[in-house]
Amino acid sequence: MQYLKYTPYLYLILGVAFIYDGITKWNDTTATPKISLFIGGLAIFMFFFRRRFAKKLEDRNKKP
């Protein structure tokens, strides 16, 4: 279960990739950059949410 410490960083990487994709598609009239930007923002939010939740869970397990 050691790999669960590193999975929130996958959200961060995917968020940056989707935001980059949305920015590159911004001036293209046939593309849908808003969807990419939304998914990127959601992934960034999930990164911070999962990290905060894991810290709370770790603190709760440390207390006797």
PDB file of N, H, CA, C and O in Angstrom:
ATOM      1  N   MET A   1       0.810  -1.189   0.000  1.00  0.00           N
ATOM      2  CA  MET A   1       0.000   0.000   0.000  1.00  0.00           C
ATOM      3  C   MET A   1       0.860   1.263   0.000  1.00  0.00           C
ATOM      4  O   MET A   1       0.344   2.370   0.155  1.00  0.00           O
ATOM      5  N   GLN A   2       2.122   1.101  -0.167  1.00  0.00           N
ATOM      6  H   GLN A   2       2.541   0.202  -0.293  1.00  0.00           H
ATOM      7  CA  GLN A   2       3.035   2.239  -0.193  1.00  0.00           C
ATOM      8  C   GLN A   2       2.792   3.122  -1.421  1.00  0.00           C
ATOM      9  O   GLN A   2       3.072   4.320  -1.388  1.00  0.00           O
ATOM     10  N   TYR A   3       2.280   2.544  -2.480  1.00  0.00           N
ATOM     11  H   TYR A   3       2.053   1.571  -2.506  1.00  0.00           H
ATOM     12  CA  TYR A   3       2.054   3.304  -3.713  1.00  0.00           C
ATOM     13  C   TYR A   3       0.930   4.327  -3.556  1.00  0.00           C
ATOM     14  O   TYR A   3       0.829   5.243  -4.372  1.00  0.00           O
ATOM     15  N   LEU A   4       0.092   4.201  -2.541  1.00  0.00           N
ATOM     16  H   LEU A   4       0.174   3.457  -1.878  1.00  0.00           H
ATOM     17  CA  LEU A   4      -1.004   5.149  -2.347  1.00  0.00           C
ATOM     18  C   LEU A   4      -0.507   6.533  -1.956  1.00  0.00           C
ATOM     19  O   LEU A   4      -1.242   7.511  -2.088  1.00  0.00           O
ATOM     20  N   LYS A   5       0.730   6.632  -1.476  1.00  0.00           N
ATOM     21  H   LYS A   5       1.328   5.838  -1.369  1.00  0.00           H
ATOM     22  CA  LYS A   5       1.298   7.943  -1.174  1.00  0.00           C
ATOM     23  C   LYS A   5       1.567   8.739  -2.445  1.00  0.00           C
ATOM     24  O   LYS A   5       1.561   9.970  -2.422  1.00  0.00           O
ATOM     25  N   TYR A   6       1.797   8.056  -3.532  1.00  0.00           N
ATOM     26  H   TYR A   6       1.802   7.056  -3.551  1.00  0.00           H
ATOM     27  CA  TYR A   6       2.205   8.717  -4.776  1.00  0.00           C
ATOM     28  C   TYR A   6       1.068   8.911  -5.762  1.00  0.00           C
ATOM     29  O   TYR A   6       1.247   9.613  -6.758  1.00  0.00           O
ATOM     30  N   THR A   7      -0.089   8.320  -5.527  1.00  0.00           N
ATOM     31  H   THR A   7      -0.234   7.749  -4.718  1.00  0.00           H
ATOM     32  CA  THR A   7      -1.187   8.460  -6.482  1.00  0.00           C
ATOM     33  C   THR A   7      -1.746   9.876  -6.581  1.00  0.00           C
ATOM     34  O   THR A   7      -2.185  10.254  -7.668  1.00  0.00           O
ATOM     35  N   PRO A   8      -1.760  10.690  -5.512  1.00  0.00           N
ATOM     36  CA  PRO A   8      -2.246  12.070  -5.721  1.00  0.00           C
ATOM     37  C   PRO A   8      -1.399  12.850  -6.722  1.00  0.00           C
ATOM     38  O   PRO A   8      -1.905  13.761  -7.378  1.00  0.00           O
ATOM     39  N   TYR A   9      -0.137  12.513  -6.847  1.00  0.00           N
ATOM     40  H   TYR A   9       0.275  11.773  -6.314  1.00  0.00           H
ATOM     41  CA  TYR A   9       0.714  13.207  -7.804  1.00  0.00           C
ATOM     42  C   TYR A   9       0.325  12.878  -9.243  1.00  0.00           C
ATOM     43  O   TYR A   9       0.616  13.646 -10.160  1.00  0.00           O
ATOM     44  N   LEU A  10      -0.327  11.744  -9.436  1.00  0.00           N
ATOM     45  H   LEU A  10      -0.563  11.121  -8.691  1.00  0.00           H
ATOM     46  CA  LEU A  10      -0.860  11.424 -10.759  1.00  0.00           C
ATOM     47  C   LEU A  10      -1.948  12.426 -11.141  1.00  0.00           C
ATOM     48  O   LEU A  10      -2.036  12.847 -12.294  1.00  0.00           O
ATOM     49  N   TYR A  11      -2.775  12.805 -10.162  1.00  0.00           N
ATOM     50  H   TYR A  11      -2.703  12.463  -9.225  1.00  0.00           H
ATOM     51  CA  TYR A  11      -3.788  13.833 -10.414  1.00  0.00           C
ATOM     52  C   TYR A  11      -3.130  15.153 -10.800  1.00  0.00           C
ATOM     53  O   TYR A  11      -3.608  15.849 -11.695  1.00  0.00           O
ATOM     54  N   LEU A  12      -2.051  15.493 -10.136  1.00  0.00           N
ATOM     55  H   LEU A  12      -1.663  14.928  -9.408  1.00  0.00           H
ATOM     56  CA  LEU A  12      -1.352  16.740 -10.437  1.00  0.00           C
ATOM     57  C   LEU A  12      -0.789  16.723 -11.855  1.00  0.00           C
ATOM     58  O   LEU A  12      -0.908  17.711 -12.579  1.00  0.00           O
ATOM     59  N   ILE A  13      -0.188  15.630 -12.250  1.00  0.00           N
ATOM     60  H   ILE A  13      -0.091  14.827 -11.662  1.00  0.00           H
ATOM     61  CA  ILE A  13       0.381  15.510 -13.600  1.00  0.00           C
ATOM     62  C   ILE A  13      -0.723  15.576 -14.649  1.00  0.00           C
ATOM     63  O   ILE A  13      -0.585  16.266 -15.660  1.00  0.00           O
ATOM     64  N   LEU A  14      -1.818  14.857 -14.406  1.00  0.00           N
ATOM     65  H   LEU A  14      -1.930  14.297 -13.585  1.00  0.00           H
ATOM     66  CA  LEU A  14      -2.929  14.889 -15.359  1.00  0.00           C
ATOM     67  C   LEU A  14      -3.570  16.277 -15.421  1.00  0.00           C
ATOM     68  O   LEU A  14      -3.975  16.726 -16.493  1.00  0.00           O
ATOM     69  N   GLY A  15      -3.661  16.947 -14.287  1.00  0.00           N
ATOM     70  H   GLY A  15      -3.332  16.581 -13.417  1.00  0.00           H
ATOM     71  CA  GLY A  15      -4.223  18.292 -14.268  1.00  0.00           C
ATOM     72  C   GLY A  15      -3.403  19.258 -15.093  1.00  0.00           C
ATOM     73  O   GLY A  15      -3.954  20.046 -15.862  1.00  0.00           O
ATOM     74  N   VAL A  16      -2.100  19.205 -14.941  1.00  0.00           N
ATOM     75  H   VAL A  16      -1.653  18.565 -14.316  1.00  0.00           H
ATOM     76  CA  VAL A  16      -1.230  20.089 -15.720  1.00  0.00           C
ATOM     77  C   VAL A  16      -1.340  19.757 -17.211  1.00  0.00           C
ATOM     78  O   VAL A  16      -1.360  20.659 -18.048  1.00  0.00           O
ATOM     79  N   ALA A  17      -1.411  18.478 -17.540  1.00  0.00           N
ATOM     80  H   ALA A  17      -1.395  17.745 -16.861  1.00  0.00           H
ATOM     81  CA  ALA A  17      -1.520  18.073 -18.944  1.00  0.00           C
ATOM     82  C   ALA A  17      -2.834  18.571 -19.562  1.00  0.00           C
ATOM     83  O   ALA A  17      -2.839  19.060 -20.691  1.00  0.00           O
ATOM     84  N   PHE A  18      -3.934  18.449 -18.834  1.00  0.00           N
ATOM     85  H   PHE A  18      -3.930  18.052 -17.916  1.00  0.00           H
ATOM     86  CA  PHE A  18      -5.218  18.900 -19.366  1.00  0.00           C
ATOM     87  C   PHE A  18      -5.281  20.422 -19.468  1.00  0.00           C
ATOM     88  O   PHE A  18      -5.858  20.956 -20.415  1.00  0.00           O
ATOM     89  N   ILE A  19      -4.698  21.114 -18.511  1.00  0.00           N
ATOM     90  H   ILE A  19      -4.229  20.681 -17.742  1.00  0.00           H
ATOM     91  CA  ILE A  19      -4.678  22.581 -18.594  1.00  0.00           C
ATOM     92  C   ILE A  19      -3.828  23.031 -19.777  1.00  0.00           C
ATOM     93  O   ILE A  19      -4.200  23.967 -20.484  1.00  0.00           O
ATOM     94  N   TYR A  20      -2.704  22.383 -19.996  1.00  0.00           N
ATOM     95  H   TYR A  20      -2.401  21.622 -19.422  1.00  0.00           H
ATOM     96  CA  TYR A  20      -1.870  22.702 -21.165  1.00  0.00           C
ATOM     97  C   TYR A  20      -2.641  22.436 -22.455  1.00  0.00           C
ATOM     98  O   TYR A  20      -2.574  23.226 -23.396  1.00  0.00           O
ATOM     99  N   ASP A  21      -3.370  21.326 -22.496  1.00  0.00           N
ATOM    100  H   ASP A  21      -3.424  20.684 -21.731  1.00  0.00           H
ATOM    101  CA  ASP A  21      -4.167  20.996 -23.672  1.00  0.00           C
ATOM    102  C   ASP A  21      -5.249  22.046 -23.907  1.00  0.00           C
ATOM    103  O   ASP A  21      -5.494  22.439 -25.048  1.00  0.00           O
ATOM    104  N   GLY A  22      -5.888  22.494 -22.849  1.00  0.00           N
ATOM    105  H   GLY A  22      -5.688  22.174 -21.923  1.00  0.00           H
ATOM    106  CA  GLY A  22      -6.927  23.519 -22.983  1.00  0.00           C
ATOM    107  C   GLY A  22      -6.376  24.842 -23.464  1.00  0.00           C
ATOM    108  O   GLY A  22      -7.009  25.526 -24.268  1.00  0.00           O
ATOM    109  N   ILE A  23      -5.199  25.209 -22.979  1.00  0.00           N
ATOM    110  H   ILE A  23      -4.684  24.653 -22.326  1.00  0.00           H
ATOM    111  CA  ILE A  23      -4.588  26.478 -23.398  1.00  0.00           C
ATOM    112  C   ILE A  23      -4.172  26.420 -24.865  1.00  0.00           C
ATOM    113  O   ILE A  23      -4.334  27.399 -25.593  1.00  0.00           O
ATOM    114  N   THR A  24      -3.638  25.279 -25.303  1.00  0.00           N
ATOM    115  H   THR A  24      -3.506  24.484 -24.712  1.00  0.00           H
ATOM    116  CA  THR A  24      -3.221  25.178 -26.703  1.00  0.00           C
ATOM    117  C   THR A  24      -4.418  25.154 -27.651  1.00  0.00           C
ATOM    118  O   THR A  24      -4.286  25.554 -28.807  1.00  0.00           O
ATOM    119  N   LYS A  25      -5.575  24.698 -27.192  1.00  0.00           N
ATOM    120  H   LYS A  25      -5.682  24.373 -26.253  1.00  0.00           H
ATOM    121  CA  LYS A  25      -6.769  24.649 -28.029  1.00  0.00           C
ATOM    122  C   LYS A  25      -7.621  25.914 -27.931  1.00  0.00           C
ATOM    123  O   LYS A  25      -8.656  25.996 -28.593  1.00  0.00           O
ATOM    124  N   TRP A  26      -7.228  26.885 -27.139  1.00  0.00           N
ATOM    125  H   TRP A  26      -6.387  26.819 -26.601  1.00  0.00           H
ATOM    126  CA  TRP A  26      -8.078  28.036 -26.838  1.00  0.00           C
ATOM    127  C   TRP A  26      -8.501  28.826 -28.085  1.00  0.00           C
ATOM    128  O   TRP A  26      -9.661  29.229 -28.172  1.00  0.00           O
ATOM    129  N   ASN A  27      -7.621  29.056 -29.032  1.00  0.00           N
ATOM    130  H   ASN A  27      -6.679  28.729 -28.961  1.00  0.00           H
ATOM    131  CA  ASN A  27      -7.951  29.862 -30.211  1.00  0.00           C
ATOM    132  C   ASN A  27      -8.508  29.050 -31.370  1.00  0.00           C
ATOM    133  O   ASN A  27      -8.878  29.622 -32.395  1.00  0.00           O
ATOM    134  N   ASP A  28      -8.575  27.741 -31.233  1.00  0.00           N
ATOM    135  H   ASP A  28      -8.274  27.276 -30.400  1.00  0.00           H
ATOM    136  CA  ASP A  28      -9.132  26.889 -32.278  1.00  0.00           C
ATOM    137  C   ASP A  28     -10.660  26.877 -32.151  1.00  0.00           C
ATOM    138  O   ASP A  28     -11.193  26.542 -31.092  1.00  0.00           O
ATOM    139  N   THR A  29     -11.361  27.240 -33.224  1.00  0.00           N
ATOM    140  H   THR A  29     -10.928  27.512 -34.084  1.00  0.00           H
ATOM    141  CA  THR A  29     -12.822  27.341 -33.154  1.00  0.00           C
ATOM    142  C   THR A  29     -13.504  25.979 -33.158  1.00  0.00           C
ATOM    143  O   THR A  29     -14.641  25.868 -32.698  1.00  0.00           O
ATOM    144  N   THR A  30     -12.846  24.945 -33.661  1.00  0.00           N
ATOM    145  H   THR A  30     -11.923  25.035 -34.034  1.00  0.00           H
ATOM    146  CA  THR A  30     -13.481  23.631 -33.711  1.00  0.00           C
ATOM    147  C   THR A  30     -13.211  22.807 -32.465  1.00  0.00           C
ATOM    148  O   THR A  30     -13.873  21.790 -32.256  1.00  0.00           O
ATOM    149  N   ALA A  31     -12.282  23.202 -31.649  1.00  0.00           N
ATOM    150  H   ALA A  31     -11.745  24.028 -31.819  1.00  0.00           H
ATOM    151  CA  ALA A  31     -11.928  22.446 -30.454  1.00  0.00           C
ATOM    152  C   ALA A  31     -12.794  22.864 -29.262  1.00  0.00           C
ATOM    153  O   ALA A  31     -13.476  23.889 -29.299  1.00  0.00           O
ATOM    154  N   THR A  32     -12.752  22.056 -28.216  1.00  0.00           N
ATOM    155  H   THR A  32     -12.199  21.224 -28.186  1.00  0.00           H
ATOM    156  CA  THR A  32     -13.493  22.359 -26.989  1.00  0.00           C
ATOM    157  C   THR A  32     -12.508  22.488 -25.825  1.00  0.00           C
ATOM    158  O   THR A  32     -12.301  21.530 -25.081  1.00  0.00           O
ATOM    159  N   PRO A  33     -11.908  23.653 -25.666  1.00  0.00           N
ATOM    160  CA  PRO A  33     -10.904  23.803 -24.607  1.00  0.00           C
ATOM    161  C   PRO A  33     -11.518  23.885 -23.210  1.00  0.00           C
ATOM    162  O   PRO A  33     -10.839  23.599 -22.224  1.00  0.00           O
ATOM    163  N   LYS A  34     -12.771  24.264 -23.113  1.00  0.00           N
ATOM    164  H   LYS A  34     -13.322  24.496 -23.914  1.00  0.00           H
ATOM    165  CA  LYS A  34     -13.383  24.410 -21.789  1.00  0.00           C
ATOM    166  C   LYS A  34     -13.490  23.076 -21.065  1.00  0.00           C
ATOM    167  O   LYS A  34     -13.365  23.016 -19.842  1.00  0.00           O
ATOM    168  N   ILE A  35     -13.719  22.017 -21.814  1.00  0.00           N
ATOM    169  H   ILE A  35     -13.820  22.066 -22.807  1.00  0.00           H
ATOM    170  CA  ILE A  35     -13.787  20.689 -21.200  1.00  0.00           C
ATOM    171  C   ILE A  35     -12.421  20.298 -20.650  1.00  0.00           C
ATOM    172  O   ILE A  35     -12.325  19.783 -19.536  1.00  0.00           O
ATOM    173  N   SER A  36     -11.370  20.537 -21.418  1.00  0.00           N
ATOM    174  H   SER A  36     -11.448  20.955 -22.323  1.00  0.00           H
ATOM    175  CA  SER A  36     -10.024  20.220 -20.958  1.00  0.00           C
ATOM    176  C   SER A  36      -9.646  21.048 -19.734  1.00  0.00           C
ATOM    177  O   SER A  36      -9.038  20.532 -18.796  1.00  0.00           O
ATOM    178  N   LEU A  37     -10.003  22.321 -19.741  1.00  0.00           N
ATOM    179  H   LEU A  37     -10.497  22.741 -20.503  1.00  0.00           H
ATOM    180  CA  LEU A  37      -9.699  23.178 -18.600  1.00  0.00           C
ATOM    181  C   LEU A  37     -10.486  22.751 -17.362  1.00  0.00           C
ATOM    182  O   LEU A  37      -9.963  22.800 -16.249  1.00  0.00           O
ATOM    183  N   PHE A  38     -11.735  22.334 -17.549  1.00  0.00           N
ATOM    184  H   PHE A  38     -12.160  22.295 -18.453  1.00  0.00           H
ATOM    185  CA  PHE A  38     -12.547  21.859 -16.432  1.00  0.00           C
ATOM    186  C   PHE A  38     -11.968  20.584 -15.834  1.00  0.00           C
ATOM    187  O   PHE A  38     -11.860  20.461 -14.614  1.00  0.00           O
ATOM    188  N   ILE A  39     -11.598  19.638 -16.686  1.00  0.00           N
ATOM    189  H   ILE A  39     -11.685  19.738 -17.677  1.00  0.00           H
ATOM    190  CA  ILE A  39     -11.021  18.387 -16.194  1.00  0.00           C
ATOM    191  C   ILE A  39      -9.680  18.650 -15.512  1.00  0.00           C
ATOM    192  O   ILE A  39      -9.364  18.025 -14.500  1.00  0.00           O
ATOM    193  N   GLY A  40      -8.899  19.566 -16.058  1.00  0.00           N
ATOM    194  H   GLY A  40      -9.155  20.074 -16.880  1.00  0.00           H
ATOM    195  CA  GLY A  40      -7.632  19.933 -15.434  1.00  0.00           C
ATOM    196  C   GLY A  40      -7.830  20.564 -14.074  1.00  0.00           C
ATOM    197  O   GLY A  40      -7.118  20.238 -13.124  1.00  0.00           O
ATOM    198  N   GLY A  41      -8.789  21.462 -13.972  1.00  0.00           N
ATOM    199  H   GLY A  41      -9.368  21.727 -14.743  1.00  0.00           H
ATOM    200  CA  GLY A  41      -9.091  22.083 -12.686  1.00  0.00           C
ATOM    201  C   GLY A  41      -9.605  21.074 -11.673  1.00  0.00           C
ATOM    202  O   GLY A  41      -9.265  21.143 -10.492  1.00  0.00           O
ATOM    203  N   LEU A  42     -10.420  20.142 -12.134  1.00  0.00           N
ATOM    204  H   LEU A  42     -10.696  20.087 -13.093  1.00  0.00           H
ATOM    205  CA  LEU A  42     -10.926  19.088 -11.259  1.00  0.00           C
ATOM    206  C   LEU A  42      -9.799  18.188 -10.774  1.00  0.00           C
ATOM    207  O   LEU A  42      -9.790  17.774  -9.614  1.00  0.00           O
ATOM    208  N   ALA A  43      -8.857  17.884 -11.644  1.00  0.00           N
ATOM    209  H   ALA A  43      -8.864  18.220 -12.586  1.00  0.00           H
ATOM    210  CA  ALA A  43      -7.725  17.047 -11.248  1.00  0.00           C
ATOM    211  C   ALA A  43      -6.835  17.755 -10.232  1.00  0.00           C
ATOM    212  O   ALA A  43      -6.346  17.125  -9.294  1.00  0.00           O
ATOM    213  N   ILE A  44      -6.621  19.055 -10.408  1.00  0.00           N
ATOM    214  H   ILE A  44      -7.018  19.566 -11.170  1.00  0.00           H
ATOM    215  CA  ILE A  44      -5.839  19.826  -9.437  1.00  0.00           C
ATOM    216  C   ILE A  44      -6.566  19.846  -8.089  1.00  0.00           C
ATOM    217  O   ILE A  44      -5.939  19.689  -7.041  1.00  0.00           O
ATOM    218  N   PHE A  45      -7.882  20.040  -8.119  1.00  0.00           N
ATOM    219  H   PHE A  45      -8.390  20.167  -8.971  1.00  0.00           H
ATOM    220  CA  PHE A  45      -8.673  19.997  -6.889  1.00  0.00           C
ATOM    221  C   PHE A  45      -8.547  18.635  -6.209  1.00  0.00           C
ATOM    222  O   PHE A  45      -8.379  18.563  -4.992  1.00  0.00           O
ATOM    223  N   MET A  46      -8.628  17.561  -6.984  1.00  0.00           N
ATOM    224  H   MET A  46      -8.764  17.620  -7.973  1.00  0.00           H
ATOM    225  CA  MET A  46      -8.519  16.214  -6.423  1.00  0.00           C
ATOM    226  C   MET A  46      -7.151  15.978  -5.794  1.00  0.00           C
ATOM    227  O   MET A  46      -7.044  15.271  -4.792  1.00  0.00           O
ATOM    228  N   PHE A  47      -6.105  16.565  -6.375  1.00  0.00           N
ATOM    229  H   PHE A  47      -6.192  17.140  -7.189  1.00  0.00           H
ATOM    230  CA  PHE A  47      -4.772  16.436  -5.795  1.00  0.00           C
ATOM    231  C   PHE A  47      -4.752  16.991  -4.382  1.00  0.00           C
ATOM    232  O   PHE A  47      -4.306  16.318  -3.453  1.00  0.00           O
ATOM    233  N   PHE A  48      -5.236  18.225  -4.215  1.00  0.00           N
ATOM    234  H   PHE A  48      -5.598  18.772  -4.970  1.00  0.00           H
ATOM    235  CA  PHE A  48      -5.224  18.841  -2.888  1.00  0.00           C
ATOM    236  C   PHE A  48      -6.196  18.146  -1.931  1.00  0.00           C
ATOM    237  O   PHE A  48      -5.901  18.007  -0.744  1.00  0.00           O
ATOM    238  N   PHE A  49      -7.340  17.713  -2.435  1.00  0.00           N
ATOM    239  H   PHE A  49      -7.580  17.826  -3.399  1.00  0.00           H
ATOM    240  CA  PHE A  49      -8.315  17.026  -1.596  1.00  0.00           C
ATOM    241  C   PHE A  49      -7.770  15.698  -1.094  1.00  0.00           C
ATOM    242  O   PHE A  49      -7.866  15.398   0.096  1.00  0.00           O
ATOM    243  N   ARG A  50      -7.199  14.903  -1.989  1.00  0.00           N
ATOM    244  H   ARG A  50      -7.121  15.147  -2.956  1.00  0.00           H
ATOM    245  CA  ARG A  50      -6.663  13.597  -1.583  1.00  0.00           C
ATOM    246  C   ARG A  50      -5.493  13.747  -0.633  1.00  0.00           C
ATOM    247  O   ARG A  50      -5.354  12.957   0.301  1.00  0.00           O
ATOM    248  N   ARG A  51      -4.645  14.749  -0.854  1.00  0.00           N
ATOM    249  H   ARG A  51      -4.758  15.390  -1.613  1.00  0.00           H
ATOM    250  CA  ARG A  51      -3.501  14.961   0.027  1.00  0.00           C
ATOM    251  C   ARG A  51      -3.964  15.376   1.422  1.00  0.00           C
ATOM    252  O   ARG A  51      -3.429  14.904   2.425  1.00  0.00           O
ATOM    253  N   ARG A  52      -4.951  16.252   1.478  1.00  0.00           N
ATOM    254  H   ARG A  52      -5.385  16.635   0.662  1.00  0.00           H
ATOM    255  CA  ARG A  52      -5.478  16.688   2.777  1.00  0.00           C
ATOM    256  C   ARG A  52      -6.174  15.537   3.500  1.00  0.00           C
ATOM    257  O   ARG A  52      -6.005  15.372   4.708  1.00  0.00           O
ATOM    258  N   PHE A  53      -6.947  14.749   2.776  1.00  0.00           N
ATOM    259  H   PHE A  53      -7.085  14.883   1.794  1.00  0.00           H
ATOM    260  CA  PHE A  53      -7.652  13.622   3.369  1.00  0.00           C
ATOM    261  C   PHE A  53      -6.672  12.572   3.885  1.00  0.00           C
ATOM    262  O   PHE A  53      -6.887  12.010   4.958  1.00  0.00           O
ATOM    263  N   ALA A  54      -5.607  12.300   3.144  1.00  0.00           N
ATOM    264  H   ALA A  54      -5.433  12.757   2.271  1.00  0.00           H
ATOM    265  CA  ALA A  54      -4.603  11.327   3.572  1.00  0.00           C
ATOM    266  C   ALA A  54      -3.891  11.817   4.830  1.00  0.00           C
ATOM    267  O   ALA A  54      -3.578  11.024   5.718  1.00  0.00           O
ATOM    268  N   LYS A  55      -3.635  13.115   4.905  1.00  0.00           N
ATOM    269  H   LYS A  55      -3.889  13.760   4.183  1.00  0.00           H
ATOM    270  CA  LYS A  55      -2.983  13.668   6.094  1.00  0.00           C
ATOM    271  C   LYS A  55      -3.891  13.545   7.311  1.00  0.00           C
ATOM    272  O   LYS A  55      -3.424  13.202   8.396  1.00  0.00           O
ATOM    273  N   LYS A  56      -5.186  13.821   7.145  1.00  0.00           N
ATOM    274  H   LYS A  56      -5.566  14.100   6.263  1.00  0.00           H
ATOM    275  CA  LYS A  56      -6.128  13.659   8.247  1.00  0.00           C
ATOM    276  C   LYS A  56      -6.190  12.208   8.711  1.00  0.00           C
ATOM    277  O   LYS A  56      -6.209  11.933   9.911  1.00  0.00           O
ATOM    278  N   LEU A  57      -6.221  11.294   7.768  1.00  0.00           N
ATOM    279  H   LEU A  57      -6.205  11.517   6.794  1.00  0.00           H
ATOM    280  CA  LEU A  57      -6.284   9.881   8.100  1.00  0.00           C
ATOM    281  C   LEU A  57      -5.015   9.428   8.815  1.00  0.00           C
ATOM    282  O   LEU A  57      -5.076   8.637   9.756  1.00  0.00           O
ATOM    283  N   GLU A  58      -3.885   9.923   8.374  1.00  0.00           N
ATOM    284  H   GLU A  58      -3.835  10.566   7.610  1.00  0.00           H
ATOM    285  CA  GLU A  58      -2.611   9.592   9.016  1.00  0.00           C
ATOM    286  C   GLU A  58      -2.545  10.144  10.437  1.00  0.00           C
ATOM    287  O   GLU A  58      -2.082   9.459  11.349  1.00  0.00           O
ATOM    288  N   ASP A  59      -3.004  11.373  10.626  1.00  0.00           N
ATOM    289  H   ASP A  59      -3.380  11.930   9.885  1.00  0.00           H
ATOM    290  CA  ASP A  59      -3.012  11.963  11.969  1.00  0.00           C
ATOM    291  C   ASP A  59      -3.948  11.221  12.906  1.00  0.00           C
ATOM    292  O   ASP A  59      -3.659  11.063  14.092  1.00  0.00           O
ATOM    293  N   ARG A  60      -5.066  10.770  12.369  1.00  0.00           N
ATOM    294  H   ARG A  60      -5.301  10.899  11.405  1.00  0.00           H
ATOM    295  CA  ARG A  60      -6.033  10.030  13.192  1.00  0.00           C
ATOM    296  C   ARG A  60      -5.467   8.680  13.597  1.00  0.00           C
ATOM    297  O   ARG A  60      -5.734   8.213  14.704  1.00  0.00           O
ATOM    298  N   ASN A  61      -4.703   8.052  12.739  1.00  0.00           N
ATOM    299  H   ASN A  61      -4.486   8.432  11.840  1.00  0.00           H
ATOM    300  CA  ASN A  61      -4.133   6.752  13.059  1.00  0.00           C
ATOM    301  C   ASN A  61      -2.968   6.856  14.034  1.00  0.00           C
ATOM    302  O   ASN A  61      -2.666   5.884  14.728  1.00  0.00           O
ATOM    303  N   LYS A  62      -2.310   8.000  14.106  1.00  0.00           N
ATOM    304  H   LYS A  62      -2.555   8.789  13.543  1.00  0.00           H
ATOM    305  CA  LYS A  62      -1.184   8.163  15.014  1.00  0.00           C
ATOM    306  C   LYS A  62      -1.621   8.349  16.462  1.00  0.00           C
ATOM    307  O   LYS A  62      -0.900   7.962  17.382  1.00  0.00           O
ATOM    308  N   LYS A  63      -2.796   8.940  16.670  1.00  0.00           N
ATOM    309  H   LYS A  63      -3.381   9.255  15.923  1.00  0.00           H
ATOM    310  CA  LYS A  63      -3.260   9.197  18.031  1.00  0.00           C
ATOM    311  C   LYS A  63      -3.678   7.889  18.695  1.00  0.00           C
ATOM    312  O   LYS A  63      -4.285   7.033  18.051  1.00  0.00           O
ATOM    313  N   PRO A  64      -3.359   7.729  19.978  1.00  0.00           N
ATOM    314  CA  PRO A  64      -3.727   6.477  20.672  1.00  0.00           C
ATOM    315  C   PRO A  64      -5.183   6.365  20.983  1.00  0.00           C
ATOM    316  O   PRO A  64      -5.616   5.368  21.560  1.00  0.00           O
TER     317      PRO A  64
END
